[in-house]
Each structure stands twice: as structure tokens, then as C-alpha cells.
């Protein structure tokens, strides 16, 4: 299973926001996504079970992590 440790890539990422439970990062050094190996633009991390993303392009996203999967809902 792919794994990603922000601290291993801290030198290549710029932290844009940190709430303590969630953080938003900008990829400044062409770090590859651990899932698909393509470069990503931004990284959102959370330790919360459920998270609502701010509205973007008129859509709002909610993320729910349970024991079996991560579920991304677009509203």
C-alpha cells in the first residue's frame, strides 16, 4: 500500500495552512504522488475522520475515512 510521510518531503513542500488537525501544502519541487507517480500541485492532509473542503468551482467536497475506505463526496 502506498504511503506518504510529509516530513520526508518537507524540503520540497510549502505549508499554506495548518489547523492542527488538517494542513494544506504546495508542491514546490516536483514531488511525485505515491499513488500514480505523477507530480501533484497541492496536498491536503487530515487526522480527522470527516472533513469538509471549501467550495471550489461551485462544488464542495467532503471526505470520510472509515475502517474500510476513504470516501470523497462531491456536493
C-alpha positions as CSV (number, residue, x, y, z in Angstrom):
1,X,0.0,0.0,0.0
2,X,1.4,3.4,-0.9
3,X,2.5,5.6,2.0
4,X,3.4,9.3,2.1
5,X,5.2,11.0,5.0
6,X,5.1,14.8,4.7
7,X,8.2,15.1,6.9
8,X,10.2,13.1,4.4
9,X,9.4,15.7,1.7
10,X,9.2,18.8,3.9
11,X,12.1,20.5,2.0
12,X,10.1,20.3,-1.3
13,X,6.7,21.4,0.1
14,X,5.5,24.8,1.3
15,X,2.9,24.8,4.1
16,X,-0.1,27.0,3.2
17,X,-2.4,26.2,6.1
18,X,-2.3,24.3,9.4
19,X,-5.2,23.9,11.8
20,X,-3.6,21.3,13.9
21,X,-5.8,18.5,12.6
22,X,-5.6,19.4,8.9
23,X,-2.9,21.0,6.7
24,X,-2.5,22.2,3.1
25,X,0.8,22.1,1.2
26,X,2.0,23.4,-2.1
27,X,4.4,21.1,-4.1
28,X,7.4,23.3,-4.9
29,X,9.8,20.7,-6.2
30,X,8.0,18.2,-8.4
31,X,7.3,15.6,-5.7
32,X,5.5,12.6,-7.2
33,X,2.2,11.3,-6.0
34,X,2.7,7.9,-4.2
35,X,-0.4,6.5,-5.8
36,X,0.1,7.4,-9.5
37,X,3.7,8.7,-9.7
38,X,2.6,11.9,-11.4
39,X,3.6,15.3,-9.9
40,X,0.9,16.9,-7.8
41,X,0.2,20.6,-7.2
42,X,-1.3,20.6,-3.7
43,X,-1.5,18.1,-0.8
44,X,-4.3,18.2,1.9
45,X,-3.7,16.1,5.0
46,X,-6.1,15.3,7.8
47,X,-6.2,13.4,11.0
48,X,-9.9,13.9,11.3
49,X,-12.4,11.1,10.4
50,X,-14.6,13.6,8.4
51,X,-13.5,16.7,6.7
52,X,-15.4,19.3,4.5
53,X,-13.3,21.1,1.8
54,X,-14.1,24.7,1.0
55,X,-16.2,25.4,-2.1
56,X,-14.2,25.3,-5.3
57,X,-15.6,25.9,-8.8
58,X,-19.1,25.9,-7.2
59,X,-18.6,22.4,-5.7
60,X,-18.0,21.4,-2.1
61,X,-16.2,18.1,-1.2
62,X,-16.5,16.1,1.9
63,X,-14.1,13.3,2.9
64,X,-14.9,10.4,5.2
65,X,-12.4,7.8,6.3
66,X,-13.7,4.7,7.9
67,X,-12.1,1.3,8.7
68,X,-12.5,0.0,5.1
69,X,-12.0,3.0,2.8
70,X,-11.8,6.7,2.2
71,X,-14.9,8.2,0.7
72,X,-14.9,11.5,-1.3
73,X,-18.3,13.2,-1.7
74,X,-18.9,16.0,-4.2
75,X,-21.9,18.3,-3.5
